[in-house]
Amino acid sequence: MLYEILKPVAAFLVKLLFRIEIKGKEKIPQKGGFILASNHLSYLDPIILGVASPQRLYFLAKKELFTNKLFASLVKRLGAIPLKREKTEVSTFKTAIKILKENKPLVIFPQGKRSYQINELKKGVGFLFKKTGVPIIVAKKKGSEKVLPPGKKFIRLGKIKIKFASLKGVKREEGIKTICSKLSHQLKSL
């Protein structure tokens, strides 16, 4: 319920402050589970993706966000799932698979952290695709790193562009490395 209350507020603020431009929104399924693999430039990225998506999103989020009990309670209610980045716990993947099998969308930042580089991606997207077979939607954002740069606490006015595309040509029988390579290529080309 909290997600449904906060989404319209966030949408209003994002459109007002960041003049968001969304392309390829029709690529996002209106219902059913999918993996939303997005580049990660700013702490604003989960909000931007939540505003752009027609469905409620669930997120794999770094475990460090869950150290403050009040903030942890808030982000869990908004759909965040703690992820230990250096060594992913089996329980995290079980939760992610359960979400996807319940026909809910799951956001993964395959870079593993905020970064301008899309070179080496973590293997989570490939692993979850092989386990579930749900579609992979690719999202590439530009501008979020300027409106809330790393290390800064205050947002700046600016423009954010986001483009969505379906990851084509991936098969469950392919290796995780091949799936991640195709994802990397498409993220770079968007």
C-alpha positions in Angstrom: 0.0 0.0 0.0 2.9 2.4 0.8 4.2 1.8 -2.8 0.9 2.8 -4.3 0.7 6.0 -2.2 4.3 7.1 -2.9 4.4 6.3 -6.6 2.2 9.2 -7.7 4.1 11.6 -5.5 7.4 10.4 -6.9 6.1 10.6 -10.4 5.0 14.2 -10.0 8.3 15.2 -8.5 10.4 13.3 -11.0 8.5 14.9 -13.9 8.7 18.4 -12.3 12.4 18.3 -11.3 14.0 16.1 -13.9 12.0 16.6 -17.1 12.1 12.8 -17.5 12.1 11.4 -21.1 11.0 7.8 -21.5 11.5 5.8 -24.7 10.5 2.2 -25.3 8.0 2.1 -22.4 5.8 -0.3 -24.5 8.6 -2.9 -24.1 7.8 -3.2 -20.4 5.2 -6.0 -19.8 1.9 -4.7 -18.4 1.7 -7.8 -16.2 3.7 -10.9 -15.4 7.2 -11.4 -14.1 10.3 -10.1 -15.9 13.9 -9.1 -15.0 14.6 -5.4 -15.4 18.3 -5.1 -15.9 19.4 -1.5 -15.7 22.6 0.5 -15.6 23.2 2.1 -12.2 24.4 5.7 -12.1 22.8 7.3 -9.0 20.9 6.6 -5.8 17.8 8.0 -7.7 17.8 5.1 -10.1 15.3 2.9 -8.2 12.9 5.8 -8.0 13.3 6.7 -11.7 12.6 3.0 -12.7 9.6 2.8 -10.3 8.1 5.9 -11.9 8.7 4.6 -15.4 7.3 1.1 -14.9 3.5 0.4 -15.2 4.0 -2.4 -12.6 5.2 -2.4 -9.0 8.8 -3.3 -9.0 10.9 -5.3 -6.6 14.6 -4.6 -6.2 17.8 -6.4 -5.2 19.5 -3.8 -3.1 22.9 -3.7 -1.3 22.7 -5.2 2.2 24.3 -2.0 3.6 21.0 -0.2 3.1 19.4 -2.4 5.7 21.7 -1.5 8.7 19.4 1.3 9.9 16.2 -0.4 11.2 13.8 2.4 10.3 15.2 2.8 6.8 15.4 -1.0 6.3 11.7 -1.2 7.2 10.8 1.5 4.7 12.8 0.0 1.8 11.5 -3.5 2.5 7.9 -2.2 2.3 8.8 -0.6 -1.0 10.0 -3.9 -2.4 13.8 -4.0 -1.7 15.5 -7.3 -1.0 18.9 -7.3 0.7 21.8 -8.5 -1.4 25.3 -9.2 -0.1 27.4 -8.0 -3.1 30.7 -9.7 -2.4 29.2 -13.2 -2.0 25.5 -13.6 -2.8 23.6 -15.7 -0.3 21.5 -18.7 -1.5 18.5 -17.2 0.4 18.7 -14.0 -1.8 18.4 -16.0 -5.0 15.6 -18.2 -3.6 13.7 -15.0 -2.8 14.4 -13.5 -6.2 13.3 -16.7 -8.0 10.1 -16.8 -5.8 9.3 -13.2 -6.8 9.7 -13.9 -10.5 7.7 -17.2 -10.3 4.9 -15.1 -8.6 4.8 -13.1 -11.9 6.3 -10.0 -10.3 9.1 -7.9 -11.9 12.6 -7.8 -10.4 15.1 -5.0 -10.9 18.8 -5.9 -10.9 21.7 -3.5 -11.5 24.1 -6.0 -13.1 27.1 -3.7 -12.7 26.9 -4.5 -9.0 27.3 -0.9 -8.0 27.0 2.6 -9.3 29.3 3.0 -12.2 29.6 4.6 -15.6 31.2 1.5 -17.1 29.2 -1.4 -18.5 32.1 -3.7 -19.0 32.0 -6.6 -16.5 28.5 -7.5 -15.3 27.6 -9.7 -12.4 26.1 -13.1 -13.2 22.8 -12.7 -11.4 20.7 -11.8 -14.4 22.0 -14.8 -16.4 21.5 -17.1 -13.4 17.9 -15.9 -12.7 17.0 -16.1 -16.4 18.2 -19.7 -16.7 16.2 -20.6 -13.6 12.9 -18.9 -14.5 12.9 -18.1 -18.3 11.1 -14.8 -17.7 11.8 -12.0 -20.2 14.7 -9.7 -19.7 14.0 -6.0 -20.2 17.0 -3.7 -20.5 16.9 -0.1 -19.2 19.6 2.5 -19.8 19.4 5.8 -18.0 21.3 9.0 -18.7 21.4 12.1 -16.6 20.6 10.6 -13.1 24.3 10.9 -12.3 24.1 14.6 -12.9 21.0 15.3 -10.8 22.4 13.4 -7.9 26.1 12.8 -8.4 28.0 10.2 -6.3 29.1 11.7 -3.0 26.5 14.5 -3.1 23.5 14.8 -0.7 21.4 17.3 -2.6 19.6 16.9 -5.9 20.0 19.3 -8.8 17.5 20.2 -11.5 18.2 18.5 -14.8 17.0 16.1 -17.5 16.9 12.3 -17.2 16.5 10.1 -20.2 15.6 6.4 -19.9 15.3 3.9 -22.7 13.8 0.4 -22.5 14.3 -2.6 -24.8 13.7 -6.3 -24.8 16.8 -8.4 -24.6 16.5 -10.5 -27.8 18.3 -13.6 -28.8 18.9 -15.2 -25.4 18.0 -18.8 -24.7 17.9 -20.6 -21.4 20.2 -23.3 -22.6 23.0 -20.7 -23.2 25.7 -20.3 -20.6 25.4 -17.5 -18.0 28.5 -15.8 -19.4 26.9 -15.7 -22.9 23.7 -14.2 -21.5 25.6 -11.6 -19.6 27.7 -10.8 -22.7 24.5 -10.2 -24.8 23.1 -8.0 -22.0 26.3 -6.0 -21.8 26.3 -5.5 -25.6 22.7 -4.3 -25.5 23.2 -2.0 -22.5 26.2 -0.3 -24.4 24.2 0.1 -27.6 21.1 1.6 -26.1 
